[in-house]
Structure formats: structure tokens, C-alpha cells
Amino acid sequence: MGEHSTSNRLAVDQPTRGADRNRSLADQADPATDEMLLPSLDDGITLLDVDGGRGVPILQSLVLDHLLVHDGPAFWVDANGHATTTTLAQITPSQRLLDRIHVARGFTAYQHYGAVDDLPTAVNQAIQKSTAVTSTSDRQSMGQDDDSSPHTPSLIVAPAVDAQYRSDETLSEQHAETLQARTLARLATYADSYDVPVLVTRSTIDEFTAAVATAAKHHLECEQTRMGPRLVGDEFETLVYPVDDASYYQTTFAYWRQLLATRATQVGLEPATPPSSTSSPAGVGTGVTADGETMSLTASPLLDAWIAPGGR
């Protein structure tokens, strides 16, 4: 996983069904089954608030579910370790989806803002590399329209969007608020210019992150109930749970894995066998270090994928 995953692999390994056909198949699904699935993400900034925790599996499930029914990659600006490959490998219905997630990680406020600021460059580089090896006939054989590209963003993700600005002791309170506001403005611009959803979370709900809620066009809330996780949004509410063993689902990734496997089956993608807890998540993808060295990513923390050598 990372911006420098080979474009040839991206072209070959992504699901062969086009996004329009995937959405059509999902729309034809049993309504009773679909009520237990995940909400669709609309264009614009969507704020996900999770009751009682960071909600890493919930966030990752929304990302993977979106990629199952939409062409194109997700560009993920990470903070506080939300893009953990261990969790992604456990819940994904197909390892091919992970190759479509490009990750950059900011360890400071300026690095985080720099990754957000450099996102268009990362997108353009991905398109240029893919165009060099993917012909029009190849795209048509994958069920894609002539005016679409499998490498333009279908989703932008920025979890804990406030975390680095909140914790950076080198910033004054006013400077931190200004830098966070600039980050939110950039994300809103990308949502408009690419016509895609931007999924964000916040590490704490307080006065500092009120700006995040103001910038959000849509709002999702997830709370833990005795039946399992319950998601509520503008046009979505969890009403049905797949099984009665709620305590089992609340303490493992099985709940999210089953939801994604159901969605994968709807769109004609055979879900993969879940990896064992002792196995290494091989094939998660590749990343690039700050020195430009390409390397495989496993369970180790993800490296900055599109920050220029030397960082910021």
C-alpha cells in the first residue's frame, strides 16, 4: 500500500467489475440484508464520530466498503495510526482492495498539513504512472468508461484530523487553529474539485474541533449498543444485525469482516479467507521512505508515502 504501488498491479488486481455495475448489483440486493450493511459516502466532507474510542475498524470498514462499489483509489492522510495494515488485512474481503489505498502519514502538524497540501501532486503522479502502462483497451476490458480513470481518487480519508495540531507543542493555540482551518479548507477544495467524499474523524469532541463539524457536509455517528455497533447518518440507520451473538462481534473484527464479505458477494467479488492471527499480512502493498526507497509494508507502522525527500 502506498503511492508507489506499481500501476501495473493496480490495473490487474483491482476488481474487474466497473463501479456502475457494482452499484447496480448492490442496489438489487435484498433490502433486509442491505439494512445491516454500511452507509454510502456522499461527495463532500463526512465527519464520523465514534462513541467510546478511536473506531479504527469502523473507519476502515467504511473505506473498504466504498472501494468495493467505486472505481479509483483512496488517498489516506493518516494520524495516530489509523491506517494499520494489521486491521485492514483482517477485515478486507480481498487483498486487491488494499493496493488501491495510498497512504501518507504526518507525525507533526507541519508534516500532516504538508501531506494534505501535496495530495494533488500524489494524485497526478499516480495518474501519470498508470497512463504509461494502461491503454484504453485495457480500461474498457476492466468495465470502465472512456472518460473515467481507475487512478483518480474515489475517496480521501483523514482520520484524527485534529490530532497533530492539538498535540504540537511548538504551535501556539491560535497558530494551531489556523493550520487546522487551512487543512480543512484544502480537504473541502479536494472534495469539490474531484467530486468525491472526504471521510474525517476527530480525536476529541471539544471547542477546538468545532471547526471540523462546521466544515463537514455530512455527519455519521457510531455508538456501541448491546446488539452491536449502531451507525446513524443523514439517510442511514443500522436497524438489523447479522446474528444474535452481539458480544462476540463487539470484541472482534468478525462483525466488520462479515459486513464487507456480504457487500463483496453482492458486487460479484469472492471474499478471501480471513488470515490467521499468527500469519503476516503479506501482500498488503508497498510504500516509499523519505529517501525514495520502495519497500514492502507489513504490520509495521506505515511510512510517509508522498512527502518529498527530507520531509517538511
C-alpha positions as CSV (number, residue, x, y, z in Angstrom):
1,M,0.0,0.0,0.0
2,G,1.4,3.4,-0.8
3,E,1.5,5.9,-3.6
4,H,4.3,4.0,-5.3
5,S,2.5,0.7,-5.6
6,T,3.1,-0.4,-9.2
7,S,0.5,0.9,-11.6
8,N,0.5,-2.4,-13.5
9,R,-0.5,-4.2,-10.4
10,L,-3.2,-1.6,-9.7
11,A,-4.6,-2.2,-13.2
12,V,-4.5,-6.0,-12.9
13,D,-5.5,-6.6,-9.3
14,Q,-8.5,-4.3,-8.9
15,P,-11.9,-5.9,-9.1
16,T,-12.8,-6.4,-12.8
17,R,-16.4,-5.2,-12.4
18,G,-16.9,-1.5,-13.2
19,A,-18.2,0.8,-10.5
20,D,-21.6,1.4,-12.2
21,R,-22.2,-2.3,-12.4
22,N,-21.1,-2.8,-8.8
23,R,-23.5,-0.1,-7.6
24,S,-26.3,-1.7,-9.7
25,L,-25.7,-5.1,-8.2
26,A,-25.6,-3.6,-4.7
27,D,-28.9,-1.7,-5.4
28,Q,-30.5,-5.0,-6.4
29,A,-29.6,-6.6,-3.0
30,D,-32.1,-7.8,-0.5
31,P,-33.3,-4.7,1.4
32,A,-33.3,-6.6,4.6
33,T,-29.7,-7.6,4.1
34,D,-28.7,-4.1,3.0
35,E,-30.1,-2.6,6.2
36,M,-27.2,-4.3,8.1
37,L,-24.6,-3.0,5.7
38,L,-22.6,0.2,5.8
39,P,-23.9,3.7,4.7
40,S,-22.7,5.1,1.4
41,L,-20.5,8.1,1.5
42,D,-21.7,11.2,-0.4
43,D,-19.5,13.8,-2.0
44,G,-18.2,16.4,0.4
45,I,-16.7,16.1,3.9
46,T,-18.2,13.5,6.1
47,L,-17.4,13.6,9.8
48,L,-17.5,10.2,11.6
49,D,-17.8,10.4,15.3
50,V,-17.3,7.1,17.3
51,D,-18.6,6.8,20.8
52,G,-16.1,5.4,23.2
53,G,-13.0,5.0,21.1
54,R,-11.0,5.7,18.0
55,G,-13.1,3.4,15.9
56,V,-10.3,2.1,13.6
57,P,-12.3,-1.0,12.4
58,I,-15.3,1.2,11.7
59,L,-13.4,3.8,9.7
60,Q,-11.5,1.1,7.7
61,S,-14.7,-0.8,7.0
62,L,-16.3,2.4,5.5
63,V,-13.3,2.9,3.3
64,L,-13.2,-0.7,2.1
65,D,-16.9,-0.8,1.5
66,H,-16.7,2.4,-0.6
67,L,-13.9,0.9,-2.7
68,L,-16.0,-2.2,-3.4
69,V,-18.6,-0.2,-5.2
70,H,-16.5,2.6,-6.7
71,D,-13.6,2.7,-9.1
72,G,-10.4,4.5,-8.2
73,P,-8.1,4.6,-5.2
74,A,-8.4,6.1,-1.8
75,F,-5.8,8.7,-0.7
76,W,-5.3,8.5,3.0
77,V,-3.6,11.2,5.2
78,D,-3.0,9.3,8.4
79,A,-2.6,10.4,12.0
80,N,-2.4,8.4,15.2
81,G,-2.0,5.0,13.5
82,H,-5.5,4.6,12.0
83,A,-4.1,3.1,8.8
84,T,-2.9,0.0,10.5
85,T,-2.3,-2.8,8.0
86,T,-3.0,-5.5,10.6
87,T,-6.6,-4.4,10.9
88,L,-7.0,-3.8,7.2
89,A,-5.7,-7.3,6.4
90,Q,-8.1,-8.9,8.9
91,I,-11.3,-7.3,7.7
92,T,-10.8,-6.8,4.0
93,P,-12.7,-9.3,1.7
94,S,-9.9,-9.0,-0.9
95,Q,-6.2,-8.1,-0.6
96,R,-6.7,-6.4,-4.0
97,L,-8.6,-3.6,-2.3
98,L,-5.5,-2.7,-0.2
99,D,-3.4,-2.0,-3.3
100,R,-5.9,0.8,-4.0
101,I,-5.2,2.7,-0.8
102,H,-2.4,5.3,-0.9
103,V,-1.1,6.4,2.5
104,A,0.9,9.4,3.7
105,R,1.5,9.9,7.4
106,G,2.2,13.2,9.3
107,F,4.0,12.9,12.6
108,T,3.9,16.6,13.3
109,A,1.4,19.4,12.5
110,Y,3.5,20.7,9.6
111,Q,4.0,17.1,8.2
112,H,0.3,16.5,8.3
113,Y,-0.5,19.8,6.6
114,G,2.2,19.1,4.1
115,A,0.8,15.7,3.2
116,V,-2.6,17.3,2.7
117,D,-1.1,20.1,0.6
118,D,0.8,17.6,-1.6
119,L,-2.1,15.3,-2.3
120,P,-2.8,16.7,-5.8
121,T,0.8,16.0,-6.7
122,A,0.4,12.5,-5.5
123,V,-2.7,12.0,-7.5
124,N,-1.1,13.4,-10.7
125,Q,1.9,11.1,-10.2
126,A,-0.4,8.1,-9.8
127,I,-2.3,9.0,-13.0
128,Q,0.9,9.6,-15.0
129,K,2.4,6.3,-14.0
130,S,-0.8,4.4,-14.6
131,T,-1.3,6.1,-18.0
132,A,2.1,4.9,-19.2
133,V,1.1,1.2,-18.9
134,T,-2.7,1.2,-19.1
135,S,-4.1,1.6,-22.6
136,T,-7.7,2.5,-23.4
137,S,-8.5,-1.1,-24.4
138,D,-7.2,-2.3,-21.1
139,R,-9.5,0.1,-19.3
140,Q,-12.5,-1.0,-21.4
141,S,-11.8,-4.6,-20.7
142,M,-12.0,-3.8,-17.0
143,G,-15.5,-2.4,-17.5
144,Q,-14.5,1.3,-17.2
145,D,-15.8,4.2,-19.3
146,D,-13.6,6.1,-21.7
147,D,-13.9,9.3,-19.6
148,S,-13.1,7.7,-16.3
149,S,-9.7,6.7,-14.8
150,P,-9.1,3.9,-12.3
151,H,-6.4,6.1,-10.7
152,T,-8.2,9.4,-9.9
153,P,-9.4,9.5,-6.3
154,S,-12.7,7.9,-5.4
155,L,-12.2,8.7,-1.7
156,I,-10.0,10.9,0.5
157,V,-9.5,9.9,4.2
158,A,-8.1,12.0,7.0
159,P,-8.7,10.4,10.4
160,A,-8.0,12.3,13.6
161,V,-7.7,15.4,11.5
162,D,-7.1,17.5,14.6
163,A,-4.6,15.3,16.4
164,Q,-1.3,16.7,15.2
165,Y,-2.4,20.4,15.5
166,R,-3.7,19.7,19.0
167,S,-0.5,17.9,20.3
168,D,2.2,20.0,18.6
169,E,3.8,21.9,21.4
170,T,5.7,24.2,19.0
171,L,2.4,25.8,17.9
172,S,0.5,28.5,19.8
173,E,-3.2,27.9,20.2
174,Q,-4.0,30.5,17.6
175,H,-1.5,29.1,15.1
176,A,-2.8,25.5,15.7
177,E,-6.3,26.6,14.9
178,T,-5.2,28.4,11.8
179,L,-3.3,25.4,10.5
180,Q,-6.2,23.1,11.2
181,A,-8.5,25.5,9.4
182,R,-6.2,25.5,6.3
183,T,-6.2,21.7,6.3
184,L,-10.0,21.6,6.4
185,A,-10.2,24.2,3.6
186,R,-7.8,22.1,1.5
187,L,-9.9,19.0,2.1
188,A,-13.1,20.8,1.2
189,T,-11.5,22.0,-2.0
190,Y,-10.4,18.5,-3.0
191,A,-14.0,17.2,-2.3
192,D,-15.3,19.8,-4.8
193,S,-12.6,19.5,-7.4
194,Y,-12.5,15.7,-7.5
195,D,-16.3,15.3,-6.8
196,V,-15.5,12.7,-4.1
197,P,-16.3,12.0,-0.4
198,V,-13.7,13.1,2.2
199,L,-14.0,11.0,5.3
200,V,-12.6,12.5,8.5
201,T,-12.7,11.8,12.2
202,R,-11.6,13.8,15.2
203,S,-9.7,12.6,18.2
204,T,-11.7,14.7,20.7
205,I,-15.0,16.5,20.5
206,D,-14.5,19.9,22.0
207,E,-14.2,23.6,21.1
208,F,-11.0,23.0,19.1
209,T,-12.7,20.5,16.8
210,A,-16.0,22.5,16.4
211,A,-14.4,23.7,13.1
212,V,-14.3,20.1,11.9
213,A,-18.1,19.7,12.5
214,T,-18.7,23.1,10.8
215,A,-16.7,22.1,7.7
216,A,-18.5,18.7,7.4
217,K,-21.3,18.5,4.9
218,H,-22.4,15.1,6.3
219,H,-22.3,13.6,9.8
220,L,-22.1,9.9,10.8
221,E,-22.3,8.8,14.5
222,C,-21.4,5.3,15.7
223,E,-22.3,4.1,19.2
224,Q,-21.9,0.7,20.8
225,T,-25.1,-0.9,21.9
226,R,-25.9,-4.3,23.4
227,M,-26.8,-5.5,20.0
228,G,-23.6,-4.3,18.3
229,P,-22.3,-1.1,16.7
230,R,-25.0,1.2,15.5
231,L,-24.4,3.8,12.8
232,V,-26.7,6.8,12.3
233,G,-26.4,9.3,9.5
234,D,-28.3,11.7,7.3
235,E,-30.1,8.9,5.5
236,F,-28.9,5.8,7.2
237,E,-29.6,4.0,10.5
238,T,-28.5,0.5,11.5
239,L,-31.7,-1.5,12.0
240,V,-30.6,-5.1,11.5
241,Y,-27.7,-7.1,12.9
242,P,-26.4,-10.3,11.2
243,V,-26.5,-12.6,14.2
244,D,-27.6,-12.7,17.8
245,D,-24.1,-13.2,19.3
246,A,-23.6,-9.4,19.8
247,S,-20.9,-9.8,22.5
248,Y,-18.7,-11.8,20.1
249,Y,-19.0,-9.1,17.4
250,Q,-18.2,-6.3,19.8
251,T,-14.9,-7.8,20.8
252,T,-13.5,-9.0,17.4
253,F,-13.3,-7.9,13.8
254,A,-15.8,-10.6,12.7
255,Y,-18.7,-8.1,12.6
256,W,-17.0,-5.8,10.1
257,R,-15.5,-8.7,8.2
258,Q,-18.9,-10.2,7.7
259,L,-20.5,-6.9,6.5
260,L,-17.7,-6.4,4.0
261,A,-17.9,-10.1,2.8
262,T,-21.6,-9.6,2.2
263,R,-21.0,-6.5,0.2
264,A,-18.3,-8.2,-1.8
265,T,-20.6,-11.0,-2.6
266,Q,-23.2,-8.5,-3.8
267,V,-20.8,-7.0,-6.3
268,G,-19.5,-10.3,-7.6
269,L,-16.2,-10.4,-5.7
270,E,-15.4,-13.7,-3.9
271,P,-14.4,-12.8,-0.4
272,A,-11.0,-14.1,0.6
273,T,-10.4,-16.5,3.5
274,P,-9.7,-14.4,6.7
275,P,-5.9,-14.5,7.6
276,S,-5.0,-16.4,10.7
277,S,-3.9,-14.3,13.7
278,T,-0.4,-15.7,13.5
279,S,0.2,-15.0,9.9
280,S,1.9,-12.0,8.4
281,P,-0.4,-9.8,6.2
282,A,1.7,-10.5,3.1
283,G,0.7,-8.6,0.0
284,V,-0.7,-5.6,1.9
285,G,1.2,-3.4,-0.6
286,T,4.3,-1.2,-0.9
287,G,5.4,2.2,0.3
288,V,8.3,4.6,-0.1
289,T,10.5,6.0,2.5
290,A,11.5,9.7,2.8
291,D,14.7,8.7,0.9
292,G,12.8,7.4,-2.0
293,E,13.4,3.7,-1.3
294,T,10.5,1.4,-2.2
295,M,9.7,-1.3,0.4
296,S,7.1,-3.8,1.3
297,L,4.6,-2.9,4.1
298,T,3.5,-5.5,6.6
299,A,2.3,-4.9,10.1
300,S,4.8,-2.1,10.8
301,P,3.6,1.5,11.0
302,L,3.1,3.0,7.6
303,L,5.7,5.4,6.2
304,D,5.1,8.7,4.6
305,A,4.1,7.8,1.1
306,W,4.1,11.1,-0.8
307,I,6.1,13.5,1.3
308,A,9.1,14.7,-0.7
309,P,12.6,13.5,0.5
310,G,13.6,15.4,3.6
311,G,10.1,15.8,4.8
312,R,8.7,19.2,5.9
